[in-house]
Amino acid sequence: MSLIFAQPERVLFDSERVMFDLSLDEAFALTQVRSLKDYQLLGQRLEELQGASYFFINIAERRTRLMITIITAGDLAATSTFVLDHSALDMDEDDLMQVGHEDGNYPVSSAMEMKIRHAMQQPDWRFFKSD
């Protein structure tokens, strides 16, 4: 009997276009368009932002997740968001929980940013979706 293990799915993004200085208000404006004016303002920036991405921490019901949103600016969606496997970055749940204790989205800490930047500089580094 042979066992078949599913390969983790790789998340592809342009490491040169990762924005660590994007505020969460700006980042989530991409997914929270509520008026025609918001849509028009966003539309003016989509071409410039297309292909860029940002990392953040999501806390929901005491569960933390390292997330990446990639700005696709496609016909059907402006963004694609993935939960990443943070264990390969030598981060655990406690590290992620340090950014906040309430449910919500938080920017990555400067220590996490340094780990992510270091990982992106490694030629064989890959980010994978979390299970």
N, CA, C and O atoms as a GROMACS GRO file, in nm:
protein
  524
    1MET      N    1   0.084  -0.117   0.000
    1MET     CA    2   0.000   0.000   0.000
    1MET      C    3   0.089   0.124   0.000
    1MET      O    4   0.181   0.135   0.081
    2SER      N    5   0.062   0.214  -0.090
    2SER     CA    6   0.142   0.337  -0.094
    2SER      C    7   0.057   0.454  -0.047
    2SER      O    8  -0.064   0.462  -0.073
    3LEU      N    9   0.121   0.543   0.020
    3LEU     CA   10   0.054   0.663   0.069
    3LEU      C   11   0.083   0.779  -0.026
    3LEU      O   12   0.196   0.796  -0.071
    4ILE      N   13  -0.019   0.855  -0.053
    4ILE     CA   14  -0.002   0.972  -0.139
    4ILE      C   15  -0.022   1.096  -0.052
    4ILE      O   16  -0.127   1.113   0.010
    5PHE      N   17   0.080   1.180  -0.048
    5PHE     CA   18   0.071   1.302   0.030
    5PHE      C   19   0.051   1.419  -0.064
    5PHE      O   20   0.121   1.433  -0.164
    6ALA      N   21  -0.043   1.503  -0.031
    6ALA     CA   22  -0.068   1.621  -0.113
    6ALA      C   23   0.046   1.721  -0.093
    6ALA      O   24   0.088   1.748   0.020
    7GLN      N   25   0.092   1.775  -0.202
    7GLN     CA   26   0.195   1.878  -0.194
    7GLN      C   27   0.130   2.011  -0.154
    7GLN      O   28   0.022   2.044  -0.202
    8PRO      N   29   0.196   2.086  -0.066
    8PRO     CA   30   0.138   2.215  -0.030
    8PRO      C   31   0.136   2.307  -0.152
    8PRO      O   32   0.225   2.301  -0.237
    9GLU      N   33   0.034   2.390  -0.159
    9GLU     CA   34   0.018   2.479  -0.273
    9GLU      C   35   0.101   2.605  -0.253
    9GLU      O   36   0.089   2.673  -0.151
   10ARG      N   37   0.183   2.635  -0.350
   10ARG     CA   38   0.272   2.751  -0.343
   10ARG      C   39   0.194   2.878  -0.377
   10ARG      O   40   0.107   2.878  -0.464
   11VAL      N   41   0.225   2.986  -0.306
   11VAL     CA   42   0.166   3.117  -0.334
   11VAL      C   43   0.271   3.199  -0.408
   11VAL      O   44   0.379   3.225  -0.356
   12LEU      N   45   0.238   3.239  -0.529
   12LEU     CA   46   0.330   3.317  -0.611
   12LEU      C   47   0.297   3.464  -0.602
   12LEU      O   48   0.182   3.504  -0.614
   13PHE      N   49   0.400   3.545  -0.580
   13PHE     CA   50   0.384   3.690  -0.577
   13PHE      C   51   0.517   3.754  -0.609
   13PHE      O   52   0.622   3.689  -0.599
   14ASP      N   53   0.514   3.879  -0.648
   14ASP     CA   54   0.635   3.953  -0.683
   14ASP      C   55   0.696   4.010  -0.555
   14ASP      O   56   0.643   4.105  -0.498
   15SER      N   57   0.806   3.953  -0.510
   15SER     CA   58   0.867   3.997  -0.384
   15SER      C   59   0.918   4.141  -0.392
   15SER      O   60   0.937   4.205  -0.289
   16GLU      N   61   0.940   4.191  -0.512
   16GLU     CA   62   0.983   4.330  -0.528
   16GLU      C   63   0.868   4.428  -0.508
   16GLU      O   64   0.890   4.548  -0.491
   17ARG      N   65   0.744   4.378  -0.510
   17ARG     CA   66   0.627   4.466  -0.501
   17ARG      C   67   0.550   4.449  -0.371
   17ARG      O   68   0.434   4.489  -0.362
   18VAL      N   69   0.613   4.390  -0.269
   18VAL     CA   70   0.548   4.376  -0.138
   18VAL      C   71   0.552   4.511  -0.070
   18VAL      O   72   0.657   4.576  -0.063
   19MET      N   73   0.437   4.554  -0.018
   19MET     CA   74   0.426   4.683   0.050
   19MET      C   75   0.412   4.659   0.200
   19MET      O   76   0.309   4.609   0.245
   20PHE      N   77   0.514   4.694   0.275
   20PHE     CA   78   0.507   4.682   0.420
   20PHE      C   79   0.459   4.812   0.484
   20PHE      O   80   0.423   4.814   0.601
   21ASP      N   81   0.460   4.921   0.407
   21ASP     CA   82   0.423   5.050   0.463
   21ASP      C   83   0.279   5.090   0.430
   21ASP      O   84   0.238   5.203   0.457
   22LEU      N   85   0.202   4.999   0.374
   22LEU     CA   86   0.062   5.026   0.341
   22LEU      C   87  -0.021   5.012   0.468
   22LEU      O   88  -0.017   4.908   0.534
   23SER      N   89  -0.095   5.117   0.503
   23SER     CA   90  -0.179   5.109   0.623
   23SER      C   91  -0.293   5.012   0.598
   23SER      O   92  -0.333   4.988   0.484
   24LEU      N   93  -0.346   4.956   0.706
   24LEU     CA   94  -0.458   4.862   0.689
   24LEU      C   95  -0.580   4.931   0.632
   24LEU      O   96  -0.656   4.869   0.558
   25ASP      N   97  -0.601   5.059   0.664
   25ASP     CA   98  -0.713   5.133   0.604
   25ASP      C   99  -0.698   5.138   0.452
   25ASP      O  100  -0.794   5.116   0.379
   26GLU      N  101  -0.577   5.167   0.406
   26GLU     CA  102  -0.552   5.170   0.261
   26GLU      C  103  -0.566   5.030   0.202
   26GLU      O  104  -0.628   5.012   0.096
   27ALA      N  105  -0.509   4.932   0.268
   27ALA     CA  106  -0.512   4.796   0.217
   27ALA      C  107  -0.654   4.745   0.203
   27ALA      O  108  -0.690   4.686   0.101
   28PHE      N  109  -0.734   4.766   0.305
   28PHE     CA  110  -0.869   4.711   0.301
   28PHE      C  111  -0.967   4.798   0.224
   28PHE      O  112  -1.082   4.758   0.203
   29ALA      N  113  -0.924   4.916   0.183
   29ALA     CA  114  -1.007   4.996   0.093
   29ALA      C  115  -1.029   4.920  -0.037
   29ALA      O  116  -1.130   4.940  -0.105
   30LEU      N  117  -0.934   4.835  -0.072
   30LEU     CA  118  -0.946   4.757  -0.196
   30LEU      C  119  -1.062   4.659  -0.191
   30LEU      O  120  -1.118   4.626  -0.295
   31THR      N  121  -1.098   4.613  -0.073
   31THR     CA  122  -1.204   4.514  -0.063
   31THR      C  123  -1.330   4.570   0.001
   31THR      O  124  -1.428   4.497   0.021
   32GLN      N  125  -1.330   4.698   0.034
   32GLN     CA  126  -1.445   4.757   0.103
   32GLN      C  127  -1.501   4.877   0.029
   32GLN      O  128  -1.539   4.977   0.091
   33VAL      N  129  -1.507   4.870  -0.102
   33VAL     CA  130  -1.563   4.978  -0.181
   33VAL      C  131  -1.713   4.984  -0.154
   33VAL      O  132  -1.784   4.885  -0.174
   34ARG      N  133  -1.761   5.100  -0.110
   34ARG     CA  134  -1.901   5.112  -0.071
   34ARG      C  135  -1.978   5.216  -0.153
   34ARG      O  136  -2.100   5.229  -0.137
   35SER      N  137  -1.910   5.288  -0.239
   35SER     CA  138  -1.980   5.391  -0.317
   35SER      C  139  -1.914   5.403  -0.454
   35SER      O  140  -1.805   5.353  -0.478
   36LEU      N  141  -1.985   5.471  -0.543
   36LEU     CA  142  -1.931   5.494  -0.677
   36LEU      C  143  -1.804   5.578  -0.668
   36LEU      O  144  -1.709   5.556  -0.744
   37LYS      N  145  -1.802   5.675  -0.577
   37LYS     CA  146  -1.683   5.759  -0.559
   37LYS      C  147  -1.564   5.674  -0.514
   37LYS      O  148  -1.454   5.689  -0.568
   38ASP      N  149  -1.585   5.584  -0.416
   38ASP     CA  150  -1.478   5.494  -0.372
   38ASP      C  151  -1.427   5.410  -0.489
   38ASP      O  152  -1.306   5.393  -0.506
   39TYR      N  153  -1.519   5.360  -0.569
   39TYR     CA  154  -1.483   5.276  -0.683
   39TYR      C  155  -1.399   5.354  -0.784
   39TYR      O  156  -1.300   5.303  -0.836
   40GLN      N  157  -1.439   5.478  -0.811
   40GLN     CA  158  -1.366   5.560  -0.907
   40GLN      C  159  -1.225   5.592  -0.856
   40GLN      O  160  -1.128   5.587  -0.932
   41LEU      N  161  -1.214   5.625  -0.727
   41LEU     CA  162  -1.082   5.652  -0.669
   41LEU      C  163  -0.993   5.528  -0.673
   41LEU      O  164  -0.875   5.537  -0.706
   42LEU      N  165  -1.051   5.415  -0.642
   42LEU     CA  166  -0.977   5.290  -0.646
   42LEU      C  167  -0.935   5.258  -0.789
   42LEU      O  168  -0.821   5.217  -0.814
   43GLY      N  169  -1.026   5.277  -0.882
   43GLY     CA  170  -0.997   5.249  -1.023
   43GLY      C  171  -0.879   5.327  -1.075
   43GLY      O  172  -0.804   5.278  -1.161
   44GLN      N  173  -0.860   5.448  -1.024
   44GLN     CA  174  -0.748   5.531  -1.067
   44GLN      C  175  -0.614   5.473  -1.019
   44GLN      O  176  -0.511   5.501  -1.080
   45ARG      N  177  -0.615   5.396  -0.913
   45ARG     CA  178  -0.492   5.341  -0.855
   45ARG      C  179  -0.466   5.195  -0.892
   45ARG      O  180  -0.355   5.146  -0.872
   46LEU      N  181  -0.566   5.125  -0.945
   46LEU     CA  182  -0.550   4.981  -0.968
   46LEU      C  183  -0.434   4.946  -1.060
   46LEU      O  184  -0.360   4.852  -1.033
   47GLU      N  185  -0.418   5.022  -1.166
   47GLU     CA  186  -0.309   4.990  -1.259
   47GLU      C  187  -0.174   5.001  -1.189
   47GLU      O  188  -0.086   4.917  -1.209
   48GLU      N  189  -0.158   5.104  -1.107
   48GLU     CA  190  -0.033   5.124  -1.032
   48GLU      C  191  -0.013   5.015  -0.927
   48GLU      O  192   0.100   4.974  -0.901
   49LEU      N  193  -0.123   4.968  -0.867
   49LEU     CA  194  -0.114   4.870  -0.759
   49LEU      C  195  -0.113   4.725  -0.807
   49LEU      O  196  -0.074   4.635  -0.732
   50GLN      N  197  -0.154   4.701  -0.931
   50GLN     CA  198  -0.166   4.563  -0.981
   50GLN      C  199  -0.033   4.489  -0.967
   50GLN      O  200   0.071   4.538  -1.010
   51GLY      N  201  -0.039   4.372  -0.906
   51GLY     CA  202   0.079   4.290  -0.885
   51GLY      C  203   0.146   4.313  -0.750
   51GLY      O  204   0.233   4.236  -0.710
   52ALA      N  205   0.106   4.419  -0.682
   52ALA     CA  206   0.161   4.446  -0.548
   52ALA      C  207   0.092   4.355  -0.447
   52ALA      O  208  -0.013   4.296  -0.476
   53SER      N  209   0.150   4.343  -0.330
   53SER     CA  210   0.091   4.259  -0.226
   53SER      C  211   0.128   4.314  -0.089
   53SER      O  212   0.218   4.397  -0.075
   54TYR      N  213   0.056   4.266   0.012
   54TYR     CA  214   0.086   4.306   0.149
   54TYR      C  215   0.051   4.191   0.243
   54TYR      O  216  -0.040   4.112   0.217
   55PHE      N  217   0.127   4.184   0.352
   55PHE     CA  218   0.106   4.084   0.455
   55PHE      C  219   0.031   4.147   0.571
   55PHE      O  220   0.043   4.266   0.597
   56PHE      N  221  -0.047   4.066   0.641
   56PHE     CA  222  -0.112   4.112   0.763
   56PHE      C  223  -0.146   3.991   0.848
   56PHE      O  224  -0.140   3.876   0.803
   57ILE      N  225  -0.181   4.019   0.973
   57ILE     CA  226  -0.221   3.914   1.067
   57ILE      C  227  -0.371   3.925   1.088
   57ILE      O  228  -0.423   4.034   1.111
   58ASN      N  229  -0.439   3.813   1.079
   58ASN     CA  230  -0.583   3.808   1.106
   58ASN      C  231  -0.605   3.730   1.234
   58ASN      O  232  -0.551   3.621   1.252
   59ILE      N  233  -0.684   3.788   1.324
   59ILE     CA  234  -0.722   3.718   1.448
   59ILE      C  235  -0.874   3.703   1.446
   59ILE      O  236  -0.947   3.802   1.433
   60ALA      N  237  -0.920   3.581   1.460
   60ALA     CA  238  -1.063   3.552   1.465
   60ALA      C  239  -1.086   3.438   1.563
   60ALA      O  240  -1.030   3.329   1.548
   61GLU      N  241  -1.168   3.464   1.662
   61GLU     CA  242  -1.202   3.364   1.764
   61GLU      C  243  -1.076   3.300   1.824
   61GLU      O  244  -1.065   3.178   1.835
   62ARG      N  245  -0.981   3.385   1.863
   62ARG     CA  246  -0.855   3.345   1.928
   62ARG      C  247  -0.765   3.261   1.838
   62ARG      O  248  -0.671   3.197   1.886
   63ARG      N  249  -0.791   3.260   1.711
   63ARG     CA  250  -0.705   3.190   1.614
   63ARG      C  251  -0.635   3.296   1.530
   63ARG      O  252  -0.699   3.387   1.478
   64THR      N  253  -0.503   3.282   1.516
   64THR     CA  254  -0.427   3.380   1.438
   64THR      C  255  -0.379   3.317   1.308
   64THR      O  256  -0.350   3.198   1.299
   65ARG      N  257  -0.372   3.403   1.206
   65ARG     CA  258  -0.328   3.355   1.075
   65ARG      C  259  -0.242   3.463   1.009
   65ARG      O  260  -0.275   3.581   1.014
   66LEU      N  261  -0.133   3.420   0.946
   66LEU     CA  262  -0.054   3.510   0.864
   66LEU      C  263  -0.117   3.509   0.725
   66LEU      O  264  -0.134   3.403   0.665
   67MET      N  265  -0.150   3.625   0.675
   67MET     CA  266  -0.220   3.637   0.548
   67MET      C  267  -0.137   3.719   0.449
   67MET      O  268  -0.054   3.801   0.488
   68ILE      N  269  -0.161   3.694   0.321
   68ILE     CA  270  -0.108   3.780   0.216
   68ILE      C  271  -0.223   3.811   0.122
   68ILE      O  272  -0.301   3.723   0.085
   69THR      N  273  -0.233   3.937   0.083
   69THR     CA  274  -0.328   3.977  -0.020
   69THR      C  275  -0.247   4.024  -0.139
   69THR      O  276  -0.157   4.108  -0.126
   70ILE      N  277  -0.280   3.970  -0.254
   70ILE     CA  278  -0.216   4.008  -0.380
   70ILE      C  279  -0.318   4.086  -0.461
   70ILE      O  280  -0.430   4.039  -0.483
   71ILE      N  281  -0.279   4.203  -0.505
   71ILE     CA  282  -0.370   4.289  -0.581
   71ILE      C  283  -0.366   4.243  -0.726
   71ILE      O  284  -0.268   4.264  -0.797
   72THR      N  285  -0.474   4.180  -0.768
   72THR     CA  286  -0.480   4.122  -0.902
   72THR      C  287  -0.543   4.217  -1.002
   72THR      O  288  -0.506   4.218  -1.120
   73ALA      N  289  -0.638   4.298  -0.956
   73ALA     CA  290  -0.708   4.393  -1.041
   73ALA      C  291  -0.764   4.325  -1.166
   73ALA      O  292  -0.760   4.381  -1.275
   74GLY      N  293  -0.815   4.205  -1.148
   74GLY     CA  294  -0.871   4.130  -1.259
   74GLY      C  295  -1.015   4.170  -1.286
   74GLY      O  296  -1.069   4.259  -1.221
   75ASP      N  297  -1.075   4.106  -1.384
   75ASP     CA  298  -1.212   4.137  -1.421
   75ASP      C  299  -1.312   4.101  -1.312
   75ASP      O  300  -1.410   4.172  -1.292
   76LEU      N  301  -1.288   3.991  -1.241
   76LEU     CA  302  -1.384   3.944  -1.143
   76LEU      C  303  -1.349   3.982  -1.000
   76LEU      O  304  -1.437   3.982  -0.914
   77ALA      N  305  -1.224   4.013  -0.972
   77ALA     CA  306  -1.184   4.046  -0.834
   77ALA      C  307  -1.065   4.139  -0.837
   77ALA      O  308  -0.981   4.133  -0.927
   78ALA      N  309  -1.057   4.226  -0.736
   78ALA     CA  310  -0.944   4.319  -0.726
   78ALA      C  311  -0.830   4.259  -0.646
   78ALA      O  312  -0.715   4.302  -0.660
   79THR      N  313  -0.860   4.159  -0.562
   79THR     CA  314  -0.757   4.101  -0.477
   79THR      C  315  -0.774   3.950  -0.464
   79THR      O  316  -0.883   3.896  -0.485
   80SER      N  317  -0.666   3.884  -0.428
   80SER     CA  318  -0.668   3.742  -0.388
   80SER      C  319  -0.596   3.734  -0.255
   80SER      O  320  -0.485   3.785  -0.241
   81THR      N  321  -0.659   3.670  -0.158
   81THR     CA  322  -0.602   3.662  -0.023
   81THR      C  323  -0.581   3.516   0.014
   81THR      O  324  -0.667   3.432  -0.010
   82PHE      N  325  -0.466   3.488   0.075
   82PHE     CA  326  -0.429   3.352   0.112
   82PHE      C  327  -0.381   3.348   0.256
   82PHE      O  328  -0.318   3.442   0.305
   83VAL      N  329  -0.410   3.238   0.324
   83VAL     CA  330  -0.352   3.209   0.455
   83VAL      C  331  -0.220   3.138   0.428
   83VAL      O  332  -0.215   3.041   0.353
   84LEU      N  333  -0.113   3.187   0.490
   84LEU     CA  334   0.019   3.130   0.467
   84LEU      C  335   0.063   3.042   0.583
   84LEU      O  336   0.022   3.061   0.697
   85ASP      N  337   0.145   2.945   0.552
   85ASP     CA  338   0.206   2.861   0.654
   85ASP      C  339   0.318   2.942   0.719
   85ASP      O  340   0.424   2.963   0.659
   86HIS      N  341   0.294   2.988   0.841
   86HIS     CA  342   0.391   3.074   0.910
   86HIS      C  343   0.500   2.995   0.983
   86HIS      O  344   0.600   3.053   1.025
   87SER      N  345   0.482   2.866   0.998
   87SER     CA  346   0.579   2.787   1.075
   87SER      C  347   0.717   2.785   1.007
   87SER      O  348   0.819   2.778   1.076
   88ALA      N  349   0.721   2.790   0.876
   88ALA     CA  350   0.849   2.790   0.805
   88ALA      C  351   0.928   2.919   0.830
   88ALA      O  352   1.049   2.924   0.807
   89LEU      N  353   0.859   3.022   0.876
   89LEU     CA  354   0.925   3.149   0.908
   89LEU      C  355   0.970   3.152   1.054
   89LEU      O  356   1.012   3.256   1.104
   90ASP      N  357   0.960   3.038   1.120
   90ASP     CA  358   0.996   3.029   1.262
   90ASP      C  359   0.907   3.121   1.346
   90ASP      O  360   0.954   3.188   1.439
   91MET      N  361   0.778   3.122   1.312
   91MET     CA  362   0.678   3.197   1.388
   91MET      C  363   0.575   3.098   1.439
   91MET      O  364   0.540   3.002   1.369
   92ASP      N  365   0.527   3.120   1.560
   92ASP     CA  366   0.420   3.036   1.611
   92ASP      C  367   0.299   3.122   1.644
   92ASP      O  368   0.302   3.244   1.626
   93GLU      N  369   0.194   3.058   1.692
   93GLU     CA  370   0.069   3.130   1.724
   93GLU      C  371   0.093   3.244   1.823
   93GLU      O  372   0.034   3.351   1.809
   94ASP      N  373   0.179   3.222   1.922
   94ASP     CA  374   0.207   3.326   2.021
   94ASP      C  375   0.272   3.448   1.956
   94ASP      O  376   0.240   3.562   1.991
   95ASP      N  377   0.363   3.424   1.862
   95ASP     CA  378   0.426   3.536   1.790
   95ASP      C  379   0.320   3.618   1.717
   95ASP      O  380   0.322   3.742   1.722
   96LEU      N  381   0.230   3.549   1.650
   96LEU     CA  382   0.126   3.619   1.574
   96LEU      C  383   0.030   3.692   1.666
   96LEU      O  384  -0.017   3.801   1.633
   97MET      N  385   0.000   3.634   1.781
   97MET     CA  386  -0.097   3.692   1.874
   97MET      C  387  -0.043   3.821   1.938
   97MET      O  388  -0.122   3.900   1.991
   98GLN      N  389   0.086   3.843   1.934
   98GLN     CA  390   0.144   3.963   1.995
   98GLN      C  391   0.100   4.092   1.927
   98GLN      O  392   0.111   4.199   1.987
   99VAL      N  393   0.050   4.085   1.805
   99VAL     CA  394   0.010   4.207   1.735
   99VAL      C  395  -0.122   4.262   1.786
   99VAL      O  396  -0.151   4.380   1.766
  100GLY      N  397  -0.204   4.180   1.851
  100GLY     CA  398  -0.332   4.225   1.904
  100GLY      C  399  -0.406   4.110   1.969
  100GLY      O  400  -0.372   3.994   1.947
  101HIS      N  401  -0.506   4.144   2.048
  101HIS     CA  402  -0.580   4.039   2.119
  101HIS      C  403  -0.728   4.037   2.082
  101HIS      O  404  -0.799   3.943   2.116
  102GLU      N  405  -0.773   4.138   2.013
  102GLU     CA  406  -0.912   4.145   1.968
  102GLU      C  407  -0.922   4.084   1.828
  102GLU      O  408  -0.823   4.081   1.754
  103ASP      N  409  -1.040   4.036   1.792
  103ASP     CA  410  -1.061   3.991   1.655
  103ASP      C  411  -1.039   4.108   1.560
  103ASP      O  412  -1.079   4.221   1.589
  104GLY      N  413  -0.976   4.081   1.448
  104GLY     CA  414  -0.952   4.186   1.349
  104GLY      C  415  -0.826   4.159   1.269
  104GLY      O  416  -0.764   4.054   1.280
  105ASN      N  417  -0.790   4.257   1.189
  105ASN     CA  418  -0.671   4.250   1.106
  105ASN      C  419  -0.568   4.348   1.158
  105ASN      O  420  -0.601   4.460   1.198
  106TYR      N  421  -0.442   4.305   1.158
  106TYR     CA  422  -0.333   4.385   1.214
  106TYR      C  423  -0.213   4.382   1.120
  106TYR      O  424  -0.191   4.283   1.051
  107PRO      N  425  -0.136   4.490   1.117
  107PRO     CA  426  -0.012   4.487   1.039
  107PRO      C  427   0.087   4.391   1.104
  107PRO      O  428   0.080   4.366   1.225
  108VAL      N  429   0.178   4.338   1.026
  108VAL     CA  430   0.283   4.253   1.082
  108VAL      C  431   0.376   4.340   1.166
  108VAL      O  432   0.395   4.458   1.136
  109SER      N  433   0.433   4.282   1.269
  109SER     CA  434   0.527   4.356   1.354
  109SER      C  435   0.658   4.376   1.278
  109SER      O  436   0.682   4.312   1.175
  110SER      N  437   0.742   4.464   1.328
  110SER     CA  438   0.871   4.487   1.261
  110SER      C  439   0.957   4.360   1.264
  110SER      O  440   1.031   4.334   1.169
  111ALA      N  441   0.949   4.282   1.372
  111ALA     CA  442   1.025   4.156   1.378
  111ALA      C  443   0.975   4.058   1.272
  111ALA      O  444   1.056   3.990   1.208
  112MET      N  445   0.843   4.050   1.253
  112MET     CA  446   0.788   3.962   1.149
  112MET      C  447   0.827   4.012   1.010
  112MET      O  448   0.861   3.933   0.922
  113GLU      N  449   0.821   4.143   0.992
  113GLU     CA  450   0.860   4.200   0.863
  113GLU      C  451   1.004   4.161   0.830
  113GLU      O  452   1.034   4.125   0.716
  114MET      N  453   1.093   4.169   0.928
  114MET     CA  454   1.234   4.132   0.905
  114MET      C  455   1.246   3.985   0.865
  114MET      O  456   1.323   3.952   0.776
  115LYS      N  457   1.169   3.896   0.931
  115LYS     CA  458   1.173   3.754   0.896
  115LYS      C  459   1.122   3.731   0.753
  115LYS      O  460   1.178   3.652   0.678
  116ILE      N  461   1.014   3.800   0.718
  116ILE     CA  462   0.957   3.786   0.584
  116ILE      C  463   1.054   3.838   0.479
  116ILE      O  464   1.079   3.773   0.378
  117ARG      N  465   1.109   3.956   0.504
  117ARG     CA  466   1.207   4.014   0.410
  117ARG      C  467   1.328   3.921   0.392
  117ARG      O  468   1.374   3.899   0.280
  118HIS      N  469   1.378   3.868   0.502
  118HIS     CA  470   1.493   3.776   0.495
  118HIS      C  471   1.457   3.653   0.412
  118HIS      O  472   1.536   3.609   0.327
  119ALA      N  473   1.340   3.598   0.436
  119ALA     CA  474   1.297   3.479   0.360
  119ALA      C  475   1.287   3.510   0.211
  119ALA      O  476   1.328   3.428   0.129
  120MET      N  477   1.233   3.626   0.177
  120MET     CA  478   1.216   3.661   0.035
  120MET      C  479   1.350   3.679  -0.036
  120MET      O  480   1.356   3.670  -0.158
  121GLN      N  481   1.456   3.704   0.038
  121GLN     CA  482   1.588   3.722  -0.023
  121GLN      C  483   1.658   3.589  -0.053
  121GLN      O  484   1.758   3.585  -0.124
  122GLN      N  485   1.605   3.481   0.001
  122GLN     CA  486   1.666   3.349  -0.020
  122GLN      C  487   1.620   3.294  -0.155
  122GLN      O  488   1.500   3.291  -0.182
  123PRO      N  489   1.713   3.250  -0.240
  123PRO     CA  490   1.675   3.206  -0.375
  123PRO      C  491   1.582   3.085  -0.378
  123PRO      O  492   1.505   3.070  -0.473
  124ASP      N  493   1.588   3.000  -0.278
  124ASP     CA  494   1.504   2.879  -0.280
  124ASP      C  495   1.382   2.890  -0.190
  124ASP      O  496   1.312   2.791  -0.169
  125TRP      N  497   1.354   3.009  -0.138
  125TRP     CA  498   1.241   3.026  -0.047
  125TRP      C  499   1.110   3.019  -0.123
  125TRP      O  500   1.100   3.068  -0.236
  126ARG      N  501   1.010   2.960  -0.061
  126ARG     CA  502   0.875   2.952  -0.117
  126ARG      C  503   0.775   2.976  -0.005
  126ARG      O  504   0.795   2.931   0.107
  127PHE      N  505   0.668   3.047  -0.036
  127PHE     CA  506   0.557   3.063   0.057
  127PHE      C  507   0.448   2.965   0.016
  127PHE      O  508   0.418   2.952  -0.103
  128PHE      N  509   0.391   2.897   0.113
  128PHE     CA  510   0.288   2.798   0.085
  128PHE      C  511   0.160   2.831   0.160
  128PHE      O  512   0.162   2.891   0.268
  129LYS      N  513   0.048   2.790   0.100
  129LYS     CA  514  -0.080   2.805   0.169
  129LYS      C  515  -0.083   2.715   0.291
  129LYS      O  516  -0.025   2.606   0.292
  130SER      N  517  -0.151   2.762   0.393
  130SER     CA  518  -0.169   2.683   0.514
  130SER      C  519  -0.286   2.587   0.494
  130SER      O  520  -0.376   2.613   0.414
  131ASP      N  521  -0.283   2.476   0.567
  131ASP     CA  522  -0.395   2.380   0.561
  131ASP      C  523  -0.516   2.436   0.630
  131ASP      O  524  -0.620   2.370   0.636
   0.00000   0.00000   0.00000
